[in-house]
Amino acid sequence: MEAVPARYGRALPIPQAPALPKPAERPARELPRLSAEQLAERRAGSRVAERNGMKLTFRAAFLFAAVFAILLVIVHSYMQISQLAKEFTENTHALQALKREERTLTRQAEAGVSLTEVEDYARDVLKMVKPNADQIVYISMAGEDAAEVIPVTGFWGGVKQLFSTAMTKTKEFFD
C-alpha cells in the first residue's frame, strides 16, 4: 500500500483494488455450413430486404409533406392567437385608462357647472330676467283630443304613407 501525503498532518494509505477473476473462455459457436446455393439465396434476400426497407415511396413522402404542412398551419394559428391575445390585452388596458379619464372629466364638468353660475350668466351676460307671477300664463285645454285615421290602400300605399310621415316629422324637427 502506498501512502498519500495528507494536507492536515498525517499520511493516508491508498487501498488496492482486488484483482478481478478472468472470464471463463467459452468455445466459439460453430455456424452451420451452407451450400453455395443457400448462401446466394440469403444474400439476394437480404439485398431485397435492404432495398425495400430503404426505398421511399411516393405515399410516404406525400404523408410526410402533409403532416409537415398541417404542423406549420397549427404553429401559424397559435402564433395568430397569441398575437390577437396580446392586442386584446393592450386594448383592454387602453379602454380601462380611457374609462378612468372619462370618469375624471365627467366629475370635473359636473363640479364646474352649478345652477347659480348658469343663473348669474343668464342675468348678467344675456340680460335675462325671471318672469313675475302675473307674466306666467296657463293655457287650458278643455276640448277633447281627436285623431283622424287615414285608410291605407295596399302595400305601396303603406310604403308611401311611411315615407310621407317620415318626411313630415323630419321637416318639423328642422323647423
GIZILIN-V241658 format. One record per pair of residues at least 24 apart in sequence whose C-alpha atoms are under 10 Angstrom apart, sorted by the first residue. I is the first residue (numbers start at 1). J is the second residue. D is the distance in whole Angstrom. If there is no record, write none. Layout:
# GIZILIN-V241658
i:I j:J d:D
i:I j:J d:D
This chain:
# GIZILIN-V241658
none
